[in-house]
Amino acid sequence: MKKSKKQKWYNLARISLILVIFFSVLNAFLLPIIYSCSTFLATYLSRTTIYYGGTRSDYFTYVLLAIVTLVPFVLSTIFAKKHPVWMIIAFVYYAIDCIICVMNIPTSLHLDFYDGPIPLFLDMGSRIYVLITLFFGMKASYIKE
């Protein structure tokens, strides 16, 4: 059976959510090694704490907080198949997160979290891609065929 354009966008949005969850968890655990603009504010706070000489317990607290902030994405991925409102929740939550990240770019540049412009462009490009797929997935969830 051929998939409609609506189904393709919706599935792509769900795949984007899964990738966001995967890379966010990976980013949370690789904080001491890799500094890049993180997916969540909690991860950003833990990077800053480590940069300024935070303790190991600070690191684990922020990693736990970063993983807990993934709950809306996990719930959205699970329930979006049957309840389209979860795609809206995922889009709004990710848009807020993108705004927070963009507001923290000057601080990230000051703390040398980026090794030049390429990681910044990759980070922003991936964020734009996820926002676009979530937007069209959200739109597709409410279009009647």
C-alpha positions, -999 to +999 in steps of 0.1 A: +000+000+000+013+034-010+019+059+018+004+093+015+025+125+018+008+131+051+019+098+065+054+103+053+057+137+070+042+123+102+066+093+103+095+116+095+086+138+125+084+107+148+118+096+135+132+131+142+119+128+178+136+095+183+169+110+170+165+140+193+161+116+222+191+095+212+215+124+206+203+142+238+210+112+260+244+107+242+252+144+247+243+143+284+267+114+291+295+129+269+295+163+286+330+161+301+344+151+268+325+171+241+312+206+244+286+216+220+253+235+222+231+210+240+196+199+234+184+211+268+190+239+292+199+214+319+227+200+298+239+235+291+240+242+329+260+211+335+285+220+309+289+254+325+293+238+359+320+215+347+338+243+329+339+263+361+352+234+381+319+218+393+320+186+413+312+151+401+279+152+420+270+184+401+276+166+369+254+136+378+226+159+390+226+178+358+228+146+336+198+133+355+180+166+350+188+166+313+174+131+309+143+139+329+136+168+305+134+143+277+101+129+292+079+151+269+098+138+238+095+102+249+058+106+257+053+124+223+070+096+204+050+069+221+016+086+220+018+106+188+007+077+166-028+077+181-031+112+196-021+140+172-020+165+201+013+150+212+030+161+180+019+197+189+034+193+224+067+180+209+069+209+184+062+236+211+086+220+235+114+218+209+107+253+197+111+266+233+143+246+236+157+261+204+149+296+217+168+289+249+198+275+229+199+305+206+199+328+236+228+309+251+250+310+219+269+341+231+278+324+264+287+292+246+310+311+223+326+329+252+332+296+271+347+281+239+320+254+237+323+256+199+355+249+180+348+274+153+318+281+132+312+247+117+299+230+149+276+260+154+262+257+119+257+220+122+239+224+155+216+251+141+211+232+109+200+201+127+177+222+149+161+238+119+156+204+103+139+190+133+117+220+137+106+217+100+099+180+103+079+185+135+060+214+120+050+194+089+043+163+110+021+184+133+003+199+102-001+165+087-017+151+119-047+174+115-052+174+077-080+151+066-075+130+035 
